[in-house]
Amino acid sequence: MLVDAHCHLDFPQFDSDRDEVVKRAAGIAIVNSTVNPELVGKALAMPSRYPNVWCTLGFSASDLDEARCSAMMSHIREYRDRIVGLGEVGLDYYWVKDEAGRAKEKGHFRALLGLAAELSLPVVVHSRDAEGDCINILGDFKVRAMMHCFSGSVEEAMRAQDMGFLISVPANVGVSKARQKTVAALPLQSLVLETDAPYLSPLRGERNEPANVREAAKAVARIKGVSVQAVEEATSANAANFFGIRW
């Protein structure tokens, strides 16, 4: 079974056909990431409806609202036994440009990492245009981390790998030269696959969905010159061990 290690199946883009989307992902374990406190109830109901769906709870890096961050931290504590990880959380310098906003992001990130360490939860990390700072901050905490949709340099990816972190490869890797270089440089033992659906489709302009994690597996196999089966087996084992999921 393949694993889509990160997507947003609870987002409104799937409200009209969520059942069909999950059916198309038959044979795929889906890890849904909820970053909005208002969507927690909706997300936590999905594993009961879909036996191949698991949930993580996190907080959008670019959301600087203190009350919303506090609310999500309370939800994470309350539902600790119903989630398989904390995330996504991290830093986003693409949307947050000013130093005051970035300082607030860092405060949220540190607070959430502290919570992950306290609750022994693995962490899914958002690091858009902020990979170096994310890795530096992660070094201050004893947590297991997955660098979601990683777009940093090969050197940063190697540094994250050396710290024991996983690098997550999105479904659009086939059209991303930077991500292809990272995949080529790292062993399969350090990689997992994701879609980040509804974003980052392998086909430009189309909504992404968990079934497209198959395209990520095919692209990684081509880049590394190995079989698709080898990619599926290695990345699925990595994701399953990271989240502690079984099927």
C-alpha positions as CSV (number, residue, x, y, z in Angstrom):
1,M,0.0,0.0,0.0
2,L,1.2,3.5,-0.8
3,V,1.1,6.3,1.7
4,D,0.1,9.9,1.0
5,A,1.9,11.3,4.0
6,H,0.3,14.8,3.8
7,C,-2.8,16.2,2.3
8,H,-5.8,18.4,3.2
9,L,-8.8,16.2,2.5
10,D,-10.9,18.3,4.9
11,F,-10.5,21.5,2.8
12,P,-13.7,22.8,1.0
13,Q,-12.3,21.9,-2.4
14,F,-13.3,18.3,-1.6
15,D,-16.7,19.0,-0.1
16,S,-18.6,18.1,-3.3
17,D,-17.0,14.8,-4.0
18,R,-14.9,13.6,-1.0
19,D,-16.3,10.1,-1.2
20,E,-15.3,9.7,-4.8
21,V,-11.8,11.2,-4.1
22,V,-11.2,8.6,-1.4
23,K,-12.5,5.8,-3.7
24,R,-10.0,6.8,-6.3
25,A,-7.3,6.5,-3.7
26,A,-8.1,2.8,-3.0
27,G,-5.0,1.0,-1.7
28,I,-3.5,4.3,-0.4
29,A,-3.1,5.2,3.2
30,I,-3.9,8.9,3.6
31,V,-2.6,11.2,6.3
32,N,-4.8,14.3,6.5
33,S,-3.4,17.5,7.9
34,T,-5.8,19.9,9.6
35,V,-4.4,23.5,10.2
36,N,-7.6,25.3,10.9
37,P,-9.2,25.1,14.4
38,E,-12.7,25.3,12.8
39,L,-12.1,22.2,10.8
40,V,-11.0,19.9,13.7
41,G,-14.4,18.2,14.1
42,K,-14.8,17.6,10.4
43,A,-11.3,16.1,10.2
44,L,-11.6,13.9,13.2
45,A,-14.8,12.4,11.8
46,M,-13.0,11.2,8.6
47,P,-11.2,8.1,10.0
48,S,-14.5,6.6,11.1
49,R,-15.9,7.1,7.6
50,Y,-12.8,6.1,5.7
51,P,-10.7,3.3,7.1
52,N,-7.6,4.3,5.1
53,V,-7.5,7.9,6.5
54,W,-5.5,9.1,9.6
55,C,-5.3,12.7,10.9
56,T,-2.7,15.1,12.2
57,L,-3.6,18.5,13.8
58,G,-1.4,21.5,13.3
59,F,-1.5,25.2,12.7
60,S,-0.9,27.2,9.6
61,A,2.6,28.9,9.7
62,S,1.3,32.1,8.2
63,D,-1.6,32.4,10.7
64,L,-0.3,34.9,13.3
65,D,-3.4,34.9,15.4
66,E,-2.5,34.1,19.0
67,A,-6.0,33.0,20.1
68,R,-6.3,30.6,17.1
69,C,-2.9,29.1,17.8
70,S,-3.9,28.6,21.5
71,A,-7.2,27.0,20.5
72,M,-5.4,24.5,18.2
73,M,-2.9,23.6,20.9
74,S,-5.9,22.9,23.2
75,H,-7.4,20.6,20.5
76,I,-4.1,18.8,20.1
77,R,-4.0,18.1,23.8
78,E,-7.7,17.0,23.9
79,Y,-7.5,14.7,20.9
80,R,-4.0,13.4,21.4
81,D,-5.2,9.8,21.2
82,R,-7.1,10.3,18.0
83,I,-4.2,11.8,15.9
84,V,-1.0,10.3,14.5
85,G,1.1,13.5,14.5
86,L,1.3,17.2,15.1
87,G,1.4,19.3,11.9
88,E,1.7,20.9,9.8
89,V,3.5,23.6,11.7
90,G,6.6,25.7,10.9
91,L,7.7,28.9,9.2
92,D,6.5,30.6,6.0
93,Y,8.6,33.4,4.7
94,Y,6.8,33.5,1.3
95,W,3.7,35.0,2.8
96,V,5.1,36.5,6.0
97,K,7.7,39.2,4.9
98,D,8.1,41.5,7.9
99,E,10.4,40.7,10.9
100,A,7.7,41.2,13.5
101,G,5.5,38.6,11.8
102,R,8.3,36.2,11.4
103,A,9.2,36.5,15.1
104,K,5.6,35.6,15.9
105,E,5.8,32.6,13.6
106,K,8.9,31.4,15.4
107,G,7.1,31.8,18.7
108,H,4.2,29.7,17.5
109,F,6.6,27.1,16.0
110,R,8.6,26.8,19.2
111,A,5.4,26.4,21.3
112,L,4.0,23.7,19.1
113,L,7.3,21.8,19.0
114,G,7.4,21.9,22.8
115,L,3.9,20.5,22.8
116,A,4.9,17.7,20.3
117,A,7.9,16.8,22.6
118,E,5.6,16.8,25.6
119,L,3.0,14.5,24.0
120,S,5.6,12.4,22.1
121,L,4.1,13.2,18.7
122,P,6.0,13.2,15.4
123,V,6.0,16.6,13.7
124,V,5.1,17.5,10.1
125,V,7.1,20.7,9.2
126,H,6.1,23.5,6.8
127,S,9.3,25.4,5.8
128,R,8.5,27.6,2.8
129,D,11.4,29.8,2.0
130,A,12.5,29.2,5.6
131,E,14.2,25.8,5.5
132,G,17.4,26.9,7.3
133,D,15.6,28.6,10.2
134,C,13.2,25.6,10.6
135,I,16.1,23.2,10.8
136,N,17.9,25.4,13.3
137,I,14.9,25.6,15.5
138,L,14.1,21.9,15.2
139,G,17.6,21.3,16.6
140,D,16.5,22.7,19.9
141,F,13.9,20.1,20.4
142,K,13.8,16.3,20.8
143,V,11.3,15.5,18.2
144,R,11.0,13.3,15.1
145,A,10.3,15.5,12.0
146,M,9.0,15.1,8.4
147,M,10.0,18.1,6.2
148,H,6.7,18.4,4.3
149,C,6.9,19.3,0.6
150,F,10.6,20.2,1.0
151,S,11.9,22.8,-1.4
152,G,15.2,23.8,0.1
153,S,18.7,23.1,-1.2
154,V,20.3,19.7,-1.4
155,E,22.6,20.8,1.4
156,E,19.7,21.7,3.6
157,A,18.1,18.4,2.8
158,M,21.3,16.5,3.7
159,R,21.5,18.4,7.0
160,A,17.9,17.5,7.8
161,Q,18.6,13.9,7.0
162,D,21.7,13.9,9.2
163,M,19.4,15.0,12.1
164,G,17.2,12.0,11.5
165,F,14.4,13.8,9.7
166,L,12.4,12.6,6.7
167,I,12.1,14.5,3.5
168,S,8.6,14.5,1.9
169,V,8.4,14.5,-1.9
170,P,5.2,16.0,-3.4
171,A,3.3,14.7,-6.5
172,N,4.7,17.5,-8.7
173,V,8.3,16.3,-8.3
174,G,8.2,15.4,-12.0
175,V,8.1,19.1,-13.0
176,S,10.3,20.5,-10.2
177,K,14.0,20.5,-11.0
178,A,15.0,21.5,-7.5
179,R,13.1,18.6,-5.9
180,Q,14.5,16.2,-8.5
181,K,18.0,17.1,-7.4
182,T,17.1,16.4,-3.8
183,V,15.5,13.1,-4.6
184,A,18.6,12.1,-6.5
185,A,20.9,13.0,-3.6
186,L,19.0,11.2,-0.8
187,P,18.5,7.5,-0.2
188,L,15.0,6.0,-0.3
189,Q,15.3,5.4,3.5
190,S,15.1,9.2,4.0
191,L,12.1,9.8,1.7
192,V,8.3,9.7,2.0
193,L,5.7,10.7,-0.6
194,E,2.8,13.2,-0.4
195,T,0.4,15.1,-2.5
196,D,-0.4,18.2,-0.4
197,A,-3.8,18.0,-2.1
198,P,-5.6,20.0,-3.2
199,Y,-2.4,21.8,-4.1
200,L,0.7,20.9,-6.2
201,S,-0.9,18.7,-8.8
202,P,1.3,16.9,-11.2
203,L,-0.9,18.4,-13.9
204,R,-0.8,22.2,-13.8
205,G,-4.1,23.9,-13.2
206,E,-5.9,20.8,-11.9
207,R,-7.0,20.1,-8.4
208,N,-4.6,17.6,-6.8
209,E,-5.9,14.5,-4.8
210,P,-4.4,11.6,-2.9
211,A,-4.6,9.2,-5.8
212,N,-1.8,11.2,-7.4
213,V,0.7,10.0,-4.9
214,R,1.2,7.2,-7.5
215,E,2.7,9.8,-9.8
216,A,5.2,10.8,-7.1
217,A,6.2,7.2,-6.8
218,K,6.7,6.9,-10.6
219,A,8.7,10.1,-10.8
220,V,11.0,9.1,-7.9
221,A,11.6,5.7,-9.5
222,R,12.6,7.3,-12.7
223,I,15.0,9.8,-11.0
224,K,16.7,7.1,-8.9
225,G,16.7,4.4,-11.6
226,V,14.8,1.8,-9.4
227,S,11.5,0.1,-9.7
228,V,8.2,1.8,-8.7
229,Q,7.7,-1.2,-6.3
230,A,10.9,-0.4,-4.5
231,V,9.9,3.2,-4.1
232,E,6.5,2.3,-2.8
233,E,7.8,-0.2,-0.3
234,A,10.5,2.0,1.1
235,T,8.6,5.2,1.3
236,S,5.4,3.5,2.7
237,A,7.5,1.8,5.4
238,N,9.1,5.1,6.3
239,A,5.8,6.9,6.6
240,A,4.1,4.0,8.5
241,N,6.9,3.9,11.0
242,F,7.0,7.7,11.4
243,F,3.3,8.0,12.1
244,G,2.9,4.6,13.8
245,I,0.1,3.6,11.4
246,R,-0.9,0.0,10.4
247,W,-3.4,-1.3,7.9
